[in-house]
Amino acid sequence: MSDDSNLVQNRRARHDYEILETFDAGMCLKGTEIKSLRMHDVHLNEAYVKILKGEVFLIGAYIGPY
């Protein structure tokens, strides 16, 4: 099994902002979303994370159709 732990990274966020604290989290994706990630059809330019009632949501990310 290949190591797919960091298929996508928002490098611009690390350049534009000072990162004070980081968290590791996993996502539950469908098969077609995984294929799009592996093909690098993902954009995190405007993406951010929001925590609502103890749940974490990824807002503004684009995962292209496969």
ABEGO torsion letter per residue (X at the ends): XBBAABABBBAAAAAABBBABBBBBBBBBBAAAAAAAAAGBBBAAABBBBBBGGBBBBBGBBBBBX
